[in-house]
Every structure is written in structure tokens, then in C-alpha cells.
Amino acid sequence: MRAAVLQAWRADLSLESLPDPDCPRDGVVLRVLACGVCRSDWHAWTGADPDVALPHVPGHEYCGVVEETGPEVSAWRPGDRVIAPFILACGHCPSCQAGHQTTCPTQIVPGFTCPGAFAERIAVARADTNLTRLPEGMDPALAASLGCRVTTAWHALTDRAALAPGEWLAVFGGGGVGISALLLGRALGARVVVVDVVEEKLGFARALGADATVNAADADAAEAVRALTGGGAHVAVEALGIAATTTAAMRSLRKLGRMVQIGMPAGEHASMTLPMDVLYSGQLALFGTRGMPARRYPGLLSLIEAGHVDLAPLIARRVRLSDATTELRAFDGPAPPGVAVITDFAA
């Protein structure tokens, strides 16, 4: 099969012919239909993720068609079109049994702890526990984004922060997760302000219905959010994983506000100095989140299929496998609005 392989940190991915993956006994082999290029892939590409060992095939945001099933798989057949969360949980441990599959101690993470989907085929273990059927007619490029950015934002808003209609949501970072949070937040009945330093991204957010935007390059973002929201946001989402935006998100909240850390703090940002006096005096709630359990897909898919949220504007670029390096390098600076999805694996 054709795959894009990381042979050295920050190097161009090499297009190689690799053996087709072996099918796990409890899993499937998918022919990949689409795979997003995510900021988390960039962390892996730079060497900031300790789970990644070279050589490595990145890619964790995928959908595909089942080509082969293992002998322990009962729910899936060749030809089924499926999506998967990027965290493959075991389904049996106490965490999984309690519904917290994203904290499974033996989780498998394609694109990080095992080969990913920057390839024509991918082996997906624990299929009966983790796979979800791709809705009829859903664009594979959109379905791929459900593996990480959209589902992570959905879980953050509905499970961790319990965002309510009429509340103010402040989104710090106008990338794929941030725009997902904007679209989903509005679908939940919230008012949304988006903060970024790139005017093009802020214009994109306004075009998608943001109630307000703040350019943090020109203003104190936290102060601006508090002014726009009449005292502070009820919920803040941090979608970059850096100290400046994490601090601003905390400071943007009103008393008893809730903040969700979605952005992955890696490298120099793995440890941060935060305004704990703000947390204390504001009686804030600070949540971490990572991915979404497979059991929560039906609610999100129902929202999409019922037409309550249109996520199609997320997809800005459909690219070739050979374009993956260019998309990864874009995250070195302010990336363009929208997300890039690999849909052509032959070039």
C-alpha cells in the first residue's frame, strides 16, 4: 500500500510502498476514504509527542471501508463504511465500563502509538467496541473530521462544560477545533465569541455565525471578552494548547465560569504558569478533555443528520497524500482557515 512515512522529525514525509497491515483478531482493516491533517499530527511530526517512535505513519482522523475482519469481530462485515474515535478503548476495564473510554489505561491511538491513516489502509483494533457506521450519504471528508476535531469539541461542550442555551461561549483559537466549537455551540443555543490573532480566521468565524470576534493581537483578549459578554463568558474553550491562550481563557470567564482545555500542551507548553488567583476568586471550574467515547457518536450524528448543524464549511482543502507535509508545515505559523483532508491517496 502507499503511505506517507515520517523518517525524521520535521522532515518531509516520504511516500513509500508498505505491506498491507495485518488484521487484528479483534479488529478490521479499512481502505481509507479520507484522513484529516490535524494540529495533533503536527505535534507528532515535530517530535513533541513522546508516544511516537520513528519511522512512523501519522494520521488519526479517518474514515474508511471495511476490507477484512478478524475472527473475534461480530458487528462488522466487508463493505461497511465506518468512522472511529482516535482513542481505541478496550471496552472491558473499569474506566470503559463506567463510560469513560477516553481514559482507558490500555488505549490504542492510531497515528501515535501505532501506524496511522496517512496511508491507503489502516488496521483498527477493538472494532466492535469503537467503530460507528458512517451515515448514508455523509461526505467522507466531513466524516474524517468526526474522528478528532468535531467530536473533541462536542464532548468538551456537552459532557465536560455542560454548555446551556443562552450562555456565552468564548473560543480561543480559530482552527479546526475552534470552528467546530463555534458551529456546535451555536447549534446548542449558545452565543459565541471567537478569539484569534489572524484576521482571516476571525472573518471566517463571523461568516459562520460568530456573535463577536476579538483580535488578540490588537487588544487584551480577556478584557474584550468580558466587555462583550457583560461580565465574562460562562464557558471558555482553549483550542491551541499554549500558555498565552490558556491564561486569557481563564481570565475571560465570569464568576463560576467553566473552562475546557482542548488544545494539547506539548513541548515548551507542557508546563504553564497559570493565574490560580483567578481560579480561586472566581470559583472557576477547569476541565481537561481528550477525544470522545464511541458511545457518544449517536447523539452527535443525530444532530447532524437532522440538519441542526452544518459542518461542511469546516472542510477548506481536499488534498493529496503527497501534500501532507505542506499541510503539516502550515502549522508552524498561523494556518489558513478551515481544515485540510486527504482524499486522494494515489498521488
C-alpha positions as CSV (number, residue, x, y, z in Angstrom):
1,M,0.0,0.0,0.0
2,R,1.0,3.6,-0.4
3,A,1.8,5.5,2.8
4,A,3.4,8.8,3.9
5,V,6.1,8.0,6.4
6,L,7.8,10.2,9.0
7,Q,11.5,9.2,9.0
8,A,12.9,12.1,10.9
9,W,11.4,14.9,13.0
10,R,10.2,17.9,10.9
11,A,11.4,16.1,7.7
12,D,9.3,15.8,4.5
13,L,7.1,12.7,4.8
14,S,8.4,10.1,2.3
15,L,5.9,8.4,0.1
16,E,6.6,4.7,0.4
17,S,5.1,1.3,-0.6
18,L,4.5,-0.6,2.6
19,P,3.0,-4.1,3.2
20,D,-0.8,-4.0,3.8
21,P,-1.4,-4.1,7.6
22,D,-2.2,-7.4,9.3
23,C,-5.8,-7.6,10.5
24,P,-6.1,-7.8,14.4
25,R,-8.1,-10.7,15.7
26,D,-10.5,-8.2,17.3
27,G,-10.2,-5.6,14.6
28,V,-10.6,-4.8,10.9
29,V,-8.5,-3.5,8.0
30,L,-10.0,-0.4,6.4
31,R,-9.5,1.1,3.0
32,V,-9.1,4.7,4.0
33,L,-11.5,7.1,2.3
34,A,-10.3,10.3,4.0
35,C,-7.9,11.4,6.7
36,G,-7.7,14.9,8.2
37,V,-4.4,16.7,8.8
38,C,-4.7,17.9,12.4
39,R,-2.5,20.1,14.7
40,S,-2.0,16.9,16.8
41,D,-0.3,15.4,13.8
42,W,1.9,18.4,13.7
43,H,2.9,17.7,17.3
44,A,3.9,14.2,16.3
45,W,5.8,15.5,13.2
46,T,7.8,17.9,15.4
47,G,8.8,15.2,17.9
48,A,6.8,16.7,20.7
49,D,4.7,13.7,21.4
50,P,6.5,11.1,23.5
51,D,4.3,8.2,22.1
52,V,5.7,8.5,18.6
53,A,8.7,6.4,17.6
54,L,10.4,6.6,14.1
55,P,9.7,5.6,11.4
56,H,6.1,6.3,11.7
57,V,2.9,6.7,9.7
58,P,0.8,9.6,11.1
59,G,-2.9,10.2,10.8
60,H,-5.6,9.8,13.4
61,E,-8.7,11.4,11.9
62,Y,-10.1,8.9,9.4
63,C,-13.0,7.0,7.9
64,G,-12.9,4.1,5.6
65,V,-14.5,0.9,4.2
66,V,-14.0,-2.4,5.9
67,E,-12.0,-4.8,3.7
68,E,-11.1,-7.5,6.2
69,T,-12.4,-8.6,9.7
70,G,-10.7,-10.6,12.4
71,P,-12.2,-13.8,13.8
72,E,-13.4,-12.1,17.1
73,V,-15.3,-9.4,15.2
74,S,-19.1,-9.8,15.1
75,A,-20.6,-6.4,14.3
76,W,-18.9,-5.6,11.0
77,R,-18.6,-7.0,7.5
78,P,-16.5,-6.2,4.4
79,G,-18.1,-3.3,2.6
80,D,-19.3,-1.5,5.8
81,R,-18.4,2.3,5.8
82,V,-17.2,3.3,9.3
83,I,-15.7,6.0,11.4
84,A,-13.7,5.6,14.6
85,P,-12.6,7.8,17.6
86,F,-8.9,8.3,17.7
87,I,-8.7,6.6,21.1
88,L,-9.5,2.9,20.7
89,A,-10.6,1.8,24.1
90,C,-10.7,-1.8,25.3
91,G,-14.3,-1.7,26.4
92,H,-13.8,-4.0,29.4
93,C,-11.7,-2.2,32.1
94,P,-13.3,-0.2,34.9
95,S,-12.9,3.1,33.1
96,C,-14.6,1.8,30.0
97,Q,-17.4,0.1,31.9
98,A,-18.0,3.5,33.6
99,G,-18.4,5.1,30.2
100,H,-15.0,6.9,30.3
101,Q,-13.4,5.2,27.3
102,T,-11.1,8.1,26.7
103,T,-9.2,7.3,29.9
104,C,-8.8,3.6,29.1
105,P,-5.4,2.6,30.5
106,T,-4.6,0.3,27.6
107,Q,-5.9,2.6,24.9
108,I,-4.5,2.4,21.3
109,V,-4.1,5.6,19.4
110,P,-3.6,5.2,15.6
111,G,-1.2,7.8,14.3
112,F,0.6,7.9,17.7
113,T,1.0,4.6,19.4
114,C,0.6,2.6,16.2
115,P,0.6,3.3,12.4
116,G,-2.0,5.8,11.3
117,A,-4.1,6.7,8.3
118,F,-1.8,8.7,6.1
119,A,-2.0,5.5,4.1
120,E,-4.3,3.6,1.8
121,R,-5.1,1.1,4.5
122,I,-5.2,1.0,8.3
123,A,-5.6,-1.7,10.9
124,V,-8.2,-0.8,13.5
125,A,-8.2,-2.9,16.7
126,R,-11.1,-3.4,19.1
127,A,-13.6,-2.8,16.2
128,D,-16.8,-3.9,18.0
129,T,-16.2,-1.5,20.8
130,N,-15.1,1.5,18.8
131,L,-16.4,1.7,15.3
132,T,-19.5,3.6,14.3
133,R,-21.4,3.2,11.0
134,L,-20.9,6.1,8.6
135,P,-24.3,7.7,7.9
136,E,-25.6,7.2,4.4
137,G,-24.6,10.0,2.1
138,M,-22.2,11.7,4.5
139,D,-19.2,13.2,2.8
140,P,-16.1,11.1,3.8
141,A,-14.1,14.3,4.2
142,L,-16.5,15.5,6.8
143,A,-16.8,12.1,8.4
144,A,-13.0,12.1,8.9
145,S,-13.2,15.2,10.9
146,L,-15.5,13.4,13.3
147,G,-12.6,11.3,14.5
148,C,-10.9,14.2,16.3
149,R,-11.8,17.8,15.9
150,V,-15.6,17.8,15.9
151,T,-16.0,15.0,18.4
152,T,-13.5,16.5,20.8
153,A,-15.3,19.9,20.7
154,W,-18.7,18.2,21.1
155,H,-17.5,16.2,24.2
156,A,-15.9,19.3,25.6
157,L,-19.1,21.4,25.3
158,T,-21.8,18.8,26.2
159,D,-20.1,16.5,28.7
160,R,-17.3,18.5,30.3
161,A,-18.7,22.0,30.4
162,A,-22.4,21.3,30.0
163,L,-22.9,24.3,27.8
164,A,-26.5,25.6,28.1
165,P,-28.7,27.6,25.7
166,G,-28.3,31.3,26.1
167,E,-24.8,31.1,27.7
168,W,-21.8,32.9,26.3
169,L,-19.1,30.6,24.9
170,A,-15.6,32.1,24.3
171,V,-13.5,30.1,21.9
172,F,-9.7,30.8,22.0
173,G,-8.3,29.7,18.7
174,G,-10.0,29.7,15.3
175,G,-8.6,26.5,13.9
176,G,-10.4,23.2,13.3
177,V,-11.4,22.6,16.9
178,G,-12.3,26.2,17.5
179,I,-14.5,26.4,14.4
180,S,-16.1,23.1,15.4
181,A,-16.8,24.6,18.8
182,L,-18.3,27.7,17.2
183,L,-20.7,25.7,15.0
184,L,-21.7,23.2,17.7
185,G,-22.0,25.9,20.3
186,R,-24.5,27.8,18.1
187,A,-26.4,24.6,17.5
188,L,-26.7,24.2,21.2
189,G,-28.2,27.7,21.5
190,A,-25.2,29.5,22.9
191,R,-23.8,32.9,21.9
192,V,-20.2,32.6,20.7
193,V,-17.2,34.9,20.6
194,V,-14.1,33.7,18.8
195,V,-10.6,34.9,19.7
196,D,-7.6,34.6,17.4
197,V,-4.7,36.7,16.1
198,V,-5.4,36.1,12.4
199,E,-8.0,38.5,10.9
200,E,-8.7,36.0,8.1
201,K,-9.7,33.4,10.6
202,L,-11.9,35.9,12.5
203,G,-13.6,36.8,9.3
204,F,-14.2,33.1,8.6
205,A,-15.7,32.8,12.1
206,R,-18.0,35.8,11.5
207,A,-19.2,34.3,8.2
208,L,-20.1,31.1,10.1
209,G,-22.2,33.0,12.6
210,A,-20.0,34.1,15.5
211,D,-21.8,36.7,17.5
212,A,-18.5,38.5,18.1
213,T,-14.8,38.2,17.4
214,V,-11.7,39.5,19.1
215,N,-8.3,40.0,17.6
216,A,-5.9,39.3,20.4
217,A,-3.1,41.0,18.5
218,D,-4.8,44.3,18.9
219,A,-6.5,44.0,22.3
220,D,-6.4,42.4,25.7
221,A,-8.5,39.3,24.8
222,A,-9.8,38.5,28.2
223,E,-10.8,42.1,28.9
224,A,-12.5,42.3,25.5
225,V,-14.4,39.1,26.0
226,R,-15.7,40.3,29.5
227,A,-16.9,43.5,27.9
228,L,-18.6,41.8,25.0
229,T,-20.4,39.3,27.2
230,G,-21.5,41.6,30.0
231,G,-19.1,40.3,32.7
232,G,-17.4,37.3,31.2
233,A,-18.1,34.1,29.3
234,H,-19.9,31.3,31.0
235,V,-17.7,28.7,29.2
236,A,-14.3,29.2,27.6
237,V,-12.7,26.7,25.3
238,E,-8.9,26.8,24.8
239,A,-8.1,25.2,21.4
240,L,-4.3,25.8,20.9
241,G,-2.5,24.4,23.9
242,I,-0.3,27.4,24.7
243,A,0.2,29.4,27.8
244,A,-1.0,32.8,26.5
245,T,-4.4,31.5,25.3
246,T,-4.9,29.3,28.4
247,T,-4.3,32.2,30.7
248,A,-6.6,34.5,28.6
249,A,-9.3,31.9,28.5
250,M,-9.3,31.7,32.3
251,R,-9.3,35.4,32.7
252,S,-12.2,35.8,30.3
253,L,-14.7,33.9,32.5
254,R,-17.3,35.3,34.8
255,K,-17.7,34.1,38.3
256,L,-18.5,30.3,38.4
257,G,-17.4,30.0,34.8
258,R,-16.1,26.8,33.3
259,M,-13.1,26.4,31.1
260,V,-12.2,23.3,29.0
261,Q,-8.6,22.7,27.9
262,I,-8.8,21.1,24.5
263,G,-5.5,22.3,23.0
264,M,-2.7,19.8,23.5
265,P,0.0,21.4,25.7
266,A,3.2,19.9,24.3
267,G,6.9,20.8,24.2
268,E,7.7,24.1,26.0
269,H,4.0,24.4,26.8
270,A,3.7,21.1,28.7
271,S,4.2,23.1,31.9
272,M,2.5,26.5,32.3
273,T,2.2,29.2,35.0
274,L,-1.5,30.0,35.4
275,P,-3.4,32.7,37.3
276,M,-4.6,30.5,40.2
277,D,-5.8,33.6,42.0
278,V,-8.4,34.0,39.2
279,L,-9.4,30.3,39.6
280,Y,-9.8,30.8,43.3
281,S,-11.5,34.1,43.5
282,G,-13.8,33.4,40.6
283,Q,-14.6,29.9,41.9
284,L,-14.0,28.6,38.4
285,A,-14.1,25.0,37.1
286,L,-11.2,23.9,35.0
287,F,-11.6,20.8,32.9
288,G,-9.3,18.8,30.7
289,T,-10.6,16.8,27.7
290,R,-9.2,14.5,25.1
291,G,-11.3,12.9,22.4
292,M,-14.8,11.4,22.8
293,P,-16.1,8.0,23.7
294,A,-17.5,6.0,20.8
295,R,-20.8,5.6,22.8
296,R,-21.5,9.3,22.3
297,Y,-21.4,9.3,18.5
298,P,-25.2,8.6,18.0
299,G,-26.2,11.9,19.7
300,L,-23.8,14.0,17.5
301,L,-24.7,12.1,14.3
302,S,-28.4,12.7,15.1
303,L,-27.8,16.4,15.4
304,I,-26.0,16.4,12.0
305,E,-28.5,14.2,10.2
306,A,-31.4,16.3,11.5
307,G,-29.9,19.4,9.9
308,H,-29.4,21.2,13.2
309,V,-25.7,21.9,12.4
310,D,-23.9,22.2,9.0
311,L,-20.3,21.2,9.5
312,A,-19.4,21.2,5.8
313,P,-17.8,24.7,6.0
314,L,-15.1,23.2,8.1
315,I,-13.6,21.5,5.0
316,A,-11.4,24.1,3.4
317,R,-9.0,21.9,1.4
318,R,-9.2,18.4,-0.1
319,V,-5.6,17.4,-0.7
320,R,-3.4,14.5,-2.0
321,L,-1.3,12.2,0.2
322,S,1.7,13.9,-1.3
323,D,0.5,17.3,0.1
324,A,0.6,16.1,3.7
325,T,4.0,17.7,4.5
326,T,2.9,21.0,3.2
327,E,-0.2,21.0,5.4
328,L,1.9,20.0,8.5
329,R,4.4,22.8,7.9
330,A,1.5,25.2,7.7
331,F,1.0,24.7,11.5
332,D,4.4,26.3,12.1
333,G,2.7,29.6,11.7
334,P,-0.9,30.9,11.5
335,A,-2.5,28.2,9.4
336,P,-5.2,29.2,6.9
337,P,-8.9,29.0,7.9
338,G,-10.7,25.6,7.8
339,V,-9.2,22.1,7.8
340,A,-7.4,20.1,5.2
341,V,-8.4,16.5,4.5
342,I,-6.5,13.9,2.5
343,T,-9.0,12.4,0.0
344,D,-6.6,11.3,-2.8
345,F,-4.2,8.5,-1.7
346,A,-2.9,7.7,-5.1
347,A,-0.9,10.9,-5.7
